[in-house]
Amino acid sequence: MKLHYDPETDSLYIDLADRTSQDSIEVAPGVVVDFDAAGNIVGIDIDHASTVVDLKAVEVHHLPLGVLATS
């Protein structure tokens, strides 16, 4: 899973899988869920992210992390 934040557009993309999006559905105003060809969720795009989520901290609880990378 990868989190991508673009401060210029104030958008947050949560990349859940390394697969190409084939379809997208807006599930709430400014929140789009991307699906692969099999209908599995591959990502979530949140517009105006700083007004919707707290971007000051990321907490991870009980995830079996093999690698924790920052950039």
Sequence and secondary structure as in RCSB ss.txt:
>XXXX:A:sequence
MKLHYDPETDSLYIDLADRTSQDSIEVAPGVVVDFDAAGNIVGIDIDHASTVVDLKAVEVHHLPLGVLATS
>XXXX:A:secstr
 EEEEETTTTEEEEE SSS   EEEEEETTEEEEE TTS EEEEEETTHHHHS  S     S   S     
